[in-house]
Amino acid sequence: MKVIDFMGIRRIAAGFSVVVLIACVTSLAINGLNFGLDFTGGTLVETHYSDTAPLVEIRSILAERGYADAVVVAFGSDQDVLIRLPKGFSDTQGAELLTLLQQSYDGAVELRRIEFVGPQVGDELKEQGGLAMLVALGMVMLYIAFRFQFKFSVGAVVALAHDVLITVGLFSIMDWDFDLTVMAAVLAVIGYSLNDTIVVSDRIRENFRKIRKSDPVSIINISLSETLGRTLVTSLTTLLVLMALFIFGGEMIHEFARALMIGVVVGTYSSIYVAANVLLGMSISKEDLMIPVKEGAEFEAMP
């Protein structure tokens, strides 16, 4: 097996991560997130047209009638239309909107659903979603510390925080909609990245105990090289599924797939360069991973 010198560029990788994190945190602090209706409140109207829906005409009509901020997109097919109205609108106004569309179209316009989310519900969702991520990170740190060692738990949590901040930060930088499906994807990113980090950490621990005459950098390079095939196969197959969902899954799952694709790429990178980098930064050694021997065990083993 060829051993790849991953840790040879660990300082470059650390600098790259720091620059990206600074950009993401700065954007989150200045621009915030473009929260969807799940968080801001508003009205969602789904309609079905008897023929191809004239999206440009629909946008023009809504702008003339005072709905300039309405978002009009095709939903699933060219006959289905999804209209998002910003906060301040109600379900009653959504019904009035449907009447307006029916009057301005020669064919039939069928109402599929009208949903209203109040801003109070949106505030609760933001608070509970943020709390869920913090609890998840805390439980991960406890689990890794119990199963492996404290330094591994710090590396895993730093890698997970790295993945979450970059995924959410890119949504802020690109001004993409951030709704409940994206929040679910961010939590899924935590699970995916954690699984990959645990596999790598398990191999690092095993090699620290097995390889006696190598330094920590060499042992980590060997461990990463041994798990590289599994990591790449898992990531690529997951990305293929997510790309299919992103292209063919429809509007409702579009942002979910996008967030997961970002998370899978960033999570694969962090499993190699962030978690392992933190271990070296904390001076991981063979002594940290030695199996404790019970007092008097050597005498019990004697005949």
N, C-alpha and C positions, 0 to 999 in steps of 0.2 A: 504494500500500500504506500502510495506517495503522500508524504506529510506536507501539507501546505502551510506556509508561514503566515497564518492569519494575524498573529500578534505583532508581526513585523511592521505593520502599518497602524497599530492600535492608537498611536497619538494622532495620526491624520484622521482616523475614524472618530476619535473623541472630539477633535476640533470641528469636524463636519456636523456631528450631532449637536454640539453646543450652538453652532451658528443657526442650524435649523430650528432648534428649540427657542432660541432668542427671537427669531423671526415669528414663530408661532405664538409665543407668549405675548410679544408686542402687539401682534394683530388682535389677539383676544382681548388685551387690555384696552386698545384704542377703538377697534371696530366692533368687537363683540361677535356674536353669532347671529346669523339670519334665521331666527327661530320661525318654525312653521306654525300652522294654526293650532297644533297640539299644545303649544306653549304660549302663544300670544293671544289666542282666542280669535274667533271669526266664524265665517260661514263657508261650508264646502258644498257645492252643488254639482251633481253628476247628471248629465243629460244624454239622451240618445236621439240622434237625428235619423230620419227615414232615408236620407241620402248622405253623401259626403258633407261633413260639417264645414262651413266656410269660416275658418278660424280668424282670418284677417277681418272679415266683415263683422264677426262677433266682437272682436276687440274694439273695432271702430265704434260700433253701436254702444257698447258699454262705456267707452270713454266719453261719448256725447251725452250719456245719461248720468254722468257723475260717478262712474265706477272706474276711474282712470287707473287705480292701483290694483284692479282685478287681474289675476293671472289665469290665462286661458290656454289649456294644452289639450292635445289629443290624448285619449285614455284607452289604450288597448287596441282600438281600431280607428279608422278615419271617420266613423259615424258616432263615436263616443267622445264626449267633451267633458273635461273636468275644469270647473271654475272655482278659484279660491278668492274669497273676499277678505280683506284685512280686518283686524279687530275694530270694533265699533259697529259692525253690522250684526243683524240678528237673523234668526231662522225665518221670520216674517218677511224681511227684505229679500231673503233667498227665494221665497215663493213669488214675490213681485218680480224678481229677476227672471224667473222661468216664464212668467206671463209676457214679459218684454221680448224674450227670445222667440216665443211662439208667434207673437204679432209681427215680427220682422222676418219671418221665414215662411216660404210658400208651403213647404212640406210639414210633416208632423214632428213635433219635439216632445219626447217622452221623458218624464222625470224619473230618474233611477234612485236618487237619494239626496237628502239635504241633512247636513250635520252642522250643529252649532257647538262651539267650544267657548266657554266663558273664560275671561282672563284669570279669574281666581283659580280655576282648574289648572290653567297653564302654569301659574306660580307654584302650585303644589307639585306638578309634574317635574318642574325644574329642581325643586328642593329635594324631592324623593329620588330623582335620577342621580343627582350629584351625591347624595348620601349613599345610594347603592354602590356607586363606584368607589367611594372611600371605604366602605365596609368590605367590599371585595378585595381591595388592596391590603387592608389590615389582616383579613383572614388568610390571604396568600402568604403574607410575611410570617404569620404564626405557623402555618403549615410547612413552609420550606425550612424554617428554623428548627422545627420538630423533626422533620424527616432527614434533613441534611446537616446544616450547621448555620450559625448566625450570619456568617459572611455570605453564604449562598442566598439567604433570605434577603439581605440588603441588595445584592446584585439582581435578584429576580424582581423585587419591587421597583428598583430604579429602572430596569428594562421595561416593566409594565407601564410605569408613569411616563417614560419616554414615548412608548407606543401610543398611549392615550392622548398625550399632549400634541404629538405631531398629527395624529388623525383628526382630532378636533380643530387644531390650529389651521390645517389645510382647508377645512370647511369655512373657517373665518377668513383666511386669505383670499380664497376663490369666491366667497360670498354665496356658497351653495346653501340650499335649504337644510336646516337642522331640525328634524322632527323626531317623533317617538321611535320610528323605525331606525333612524341613525343612532339614537341612544341605545337601542337594543344591539345594533351592530358594534358599538363601542364596547359594550359589556361582553359581546362574543369575541371581540379582539383580545380582551383580557384573558379569556379562557384559552383561545388558540395560542397566544404568545406564551402563556404559562406552560402549556403542554410541551411546547418545543423547548422552552428553557429547562424544564425538569429533565427531559431526555438528555440534553447536553450536560446538565449538572450531574446527573447520575453517572455518565461516562467519565466526567472529570474526576469525580470522587473515586470511582473504581480504578482509574489509572494512577491517581496519586498513591493509592495503597498498593498497587501492583508493580509500578515502575519505580525502582529504587534509586537509579543513578542519573536521573534527569532533573533539570531545574523546572520550576513552575511554568515558565513560558513554553518550554518544549512539551511538557505534559499536556498543557491546554491546547497547543497546536495539534498534537496527536489525537486528542479527544474530539476536537472539532472536525478534523479530517475523517475520523471514523464515523461520525454522525452526519457528515455532509450529504451523503447520498440519500439518507432517509429524510433529511430536512428539505432537500430540493424536490424530491418526489412528492412529498406531502404538500409543499407549497404550490408546486406547479399544478397538481391535480385539483387542489382547492381553487386556484385562480381560474382554471378552465371552467369549473362550475359557476363561479361568480361572474365570469365574463358572459356566459350564456344567460344568466339571470339579468345582468345589466343590459344586454342587448334585446332580449326577448321577453323579459319578465314583466314589462309594463311599467307605468308611471309610479304605482304605489310602492314597488320594490326597488325602484331605480336607485334612490339615494342609499338604501340599505346595502345593496350590492357594491356601490361605489365606496362606501365607508369600509366595508369588509375587505375589498381589494387593497385599499391603502393599508389597512391594518395587517393583512397577511404579508405584504412586502416589507413594511417597517418591522413587523414582528420577527420575520426571518433574519433581517439585518441585526436587530437588537439581541437575538439569541446568540449570535456569533460575536458581535463586537461590543455590545453594551454590558451584558451580564458578565462575560469573561473579563472584560476590561476592569470592571469594578472589583472582581476577585483579585486581579493583579494589583490594583490600587490599594487594596486592603491587605496586601502581602500574605496571600494564602500560602500555606505550607503543608508538608506532610504531617507535621505535628497536630495541625488543626483537625485532621481527618483520621488520626489513629484511633483504632477501636479500643475503648477503655477496658483495662483488665481488672477484674475484681480482686480485692485484697485477699491474699492467701490462695489465689487460684493456682499459683505455681507449685504450692505444697500439696494441693489436692490432686494435681496431675501426677505427682511422684508415686511410684509403686510402694 
